[in-house]
């Protein structure tokens, strides 16, 4: 493209090539170009170089305004200085027209555009052309154009953006900015958000290997195509990362679809919303820390509660195999096992699953659960065997079962105790509450009769309590060993 003042080699031409008198009424007119022409008609006046031009060509010098601008609605008598507000969903951007006299032959238009873009502003160059071909089958780069004006879009950075990005940084989440805008503009906005590091021009990445290498040392990218965004998601996932992506444009849809978690803004295009897993209906970017916190709480609490339930499964399998092999009566009645399961597992698990937990997710959940719950389940099963087998030869089976129930409850409560740490006042109250409930179930005549709890205050009960205390001590040892090996974690 031959130009009066040189334009950058990567300038994208023919955003709009329409006769000026029909451009504003054309339903196929892009919103960006419509907004620019509306601004031009209102601000530059009849003496401006473009006003009487038979045709207009819009050429992007620094960055395309990708935002979905509403239809131009300019006042009949616009205020001075060419400053207007353009509605973009719930966001507003300042639009400033830099008149042609500021882009004349004394100053290079491309250099001016780059200088403005480097301040974080989106810049569009408008140029005039004579003798526009009568047909549309021509290459706009073959035209001779003269820079006439620069239109600058001042982005309004969300007030919560800096704080939100700082939160992610402190949480160990890498933030990668990928934009189709000029790298200078992207870098300036990133610097305003305290995001440091090199800025990469993705248009210089000739193939995927260049983009993959750039992702290893940089997190800020400009001039990124939709295909490159999608490829970047794949590269990050191949490196073992869990990737979430936010966006609102149709050019983000493919990358959002491939990401592990796609997040669309409320004003996003229908296609982008359709492939996203989360839509921020109120366009509040600061909702994302809450989303992250909710996910972490869910995963961490599921891991904690799963340890309790799988411990029960482990000792249940052990006891079933042993007593089937030795052909002895099972050490519990169903209602006695229900009593222990309800007080030491069911009720506490309900509250633990809903408790706050900010622990950062770590891979290997299943391995950790099995490595901790199976040993604790075996300890609980061994405690029941140690309590029941000798007592079944010493006292009647109903009393032996009652003492074994108390011993199992002591071990189960200690499993709950170590998994509920650190013990806050509500958690300590929960544990004391279930202990008192068992005491009442064993001492209140009606409850004791229902659960078939029968024991005498003497040697058998003391023996069962001592065995239960030994089992609880073994649970503490297993817990401390598991925590030192990062198999179990305290709540954060």
Order of alpha helices (4+ residues) and beta strands (2+ residues): beta-beta-alpha-alpha-beta-beta-beta-alpha-beta-beta-alpha-beta-alpha-beta-alpha-beta-alpha-beta-alpha-beta-alpha-beta-alpha-alpha-alpha-alpha-alpha-alpha-alpha-alpha
